[in-house]
């Protein structure tokens, strides 16, 4: 069994470790062909603090409200952790009591819930500056334990201990509703929405998410590159969105070919037919002139992000796949070079767990792995923007 332990890294390293741990449990982060660092770099530039398993925006307030209420508890650390977990589980019941149904974390799991809202939103709370405590959730419990122990000390020692314990939440955090754990709703108040927008402006001033939040723009489109206000995006964001669109479209073909190859190995005629049809549709929709004009040098420059390292092998894979696409998408289905490129990439990434090489692993495959176009977390950003726009 492997594990990640918390070491005294600086904040940047600590946040990177938190993101890695979060990715292990996210359902939509399957990275069969090693494109995750590129995907996440684009997403973190456009929509920082978001995650594919976030649901509703008011959790950005629910979590600090619940934990701030625990800060004055003078109890052992184990009890503090138990009370925190119980409060997060009770929140799901309170949301149901408030008439909510969609987006409740733990709606069906109840006490069996494994991924608590605090772990889902922790990194985002830091990225938006709502959480000012610099460490992990575990280190917050340790800090609160130390603060609780100081209650038995003299008043001078008590004040010194409190001064040494960093504040956990932004001082302008809106007040918690008095009945939060009895009846809760996802709709933001206008003051709560403004607080969230202010935090974005302060901590993520250049992000597309911040611009859309500040302007109150709520658009229901499937992809960010089909946004009705695309022409009004800041130049840097528009440039990145345009790169993201073509990257998503071009590399979607490689993902479809991977799924087709596995379907053939599994001898599933229904899956084979579906992926052949999807590859044909992909080929028809792709604009060869746009692919030819796509500058990979510029792409690598704009997607660079301090939190993600794009390995040289990933760059080579993208470049070689693009060359094959330029040679003719109609031949991708049958081209040995295309199939070989995808297979070699997956085998190098997965080694003994390769679905090409390991029949037991392949037999557990359920018919789809990373088969949808990359969206760069637009679905989550769109939901958060809608919550901001509908505040009252």
Secondary structure, DSSP 4 states (H G I P E B T S, - for coil): ----------HHHHHHHHHHHHHHH-TT---TTS-HHHHHHHHHHHSTT--TT---TTHHHHHHHHHHHHTT--S-HHHHHHHHHHHHHHHHHHHHHTT--TT-TTTTTGGG--S-HHHHHHHHHHHTTSB---S-HHHHHHHHHHHHHGGGS-HHHHHHHHHHSPP-B-TTPPPPPTTTTTS--SPPPHHHHHHHHHHHHHH-TT-HHHHHHHTT-----SSGGG-TTGGGS-HHHHHHHHHHHHHHHHHHHHHHHHHHHHHHHTT-HHHHHHHHHHHHHHHHH--HHHHHH--HHHHHHHH-BTTB---HHHHHHHHHHHHHHHH-GGGTTT-HHHHHHHHHHHHHHHGGG-TTT-HHHHHT--S-SS-SPP-TTHHHHHHHHHHHHT--
